[in-house]
Amino acid sequence: MSIMKVTNLKETAKMMSSADYKERFKAEYYQTAIRYEKLNAMLKQWDNGTLEFEPTCPRSTYNIQIVTMTDYLAILEARAVMEGIEL
């Protein structure tokens, strides 16, 4: 995964309303990557027994979500290369 230049969702708000599709694309990528990182951190806490809440969904649902997010980020990264968008 690419090194992120944006580290919180608030930073992407202005990018999402840009007239430039490349800026909107970057915002989508950064938002997904931020959410991926947070979910991945939660799953690591779950695995090592330090999660501070009881998840509503079974672990298998989160596993599907993290795999799907990983795939989606890979697709966005491939598109970025093809479209000349620097992430």
N, C-alpha and C positions, 0 to 999 in steps of 0.2 A: 504494500500500500504506500502511496506517496506521503511525503512529509507535508503535513497540513500547515498552511499559512494562517488559517482562521481556527480559533480554538473554542469559540462559544457561539451559540445560535443567534444571539443578538447582533453579532457582527455581520450576519448574512442577510438581515432584514432589508437593508438598502439595496443590496445586490439583487434580491428577488424582484424588486420593482424596477430594475434597470431596463432601458429600451434595448440594450445590447444583449443578445441571446447568450453570448459567451459569459457574461457576468452572471446571468441567471443560471446557466449551466454550472458554473463554479459554485454558486450558492447551493444548488441542489447536491452537488458532490460533497461540499463541506458539511452540509446539514446531515447527510447520510453518514458520513465518516464520524462526525461527532456522536451521533446516536449509536453507531456501531461501537465506538470506544466505550461509551457509558454502559451499554448492554454487556459488552465483553467483561468490563470491570465487575459488574453485578454477578455474572456467571462465575467469575474467579472467586468472588467472595462466597458465593453459594457452595462452590466446590471445597473451599477450605474452612467452611463452617463459621464464617464471620459475617454473614448477611444479617442485617439488623431488622428484617421483616420477613413475613411468611408470604412467598409468592402465591398469587391466585391460580396461575396456570401451571400445568405440569412442566417439568424440566424439558420434556420432549418438544413442547411447543416453542420454548425459547431456543432450543437447538435448531429447529427448522428456521426460525427467524434469523439467527446469527449466520447460518449458512446462506440463506437467501440474501441477506445484506452484503455478505462477502462477495457473492456472485454479482450483485448489482453494482457494487463499487468497482469490481474488475471490468464490467461492461462500460461503466462511465469512464474509467481510465483508458480503455481501448479507444472509445469514441474521442476522448480528448486528444489522443495522439493523432488519430485520423483527421480531426478537424482543426488541428493546430492550436489547441487551447492549453495554455500552460496552467497546470494546477499547482 
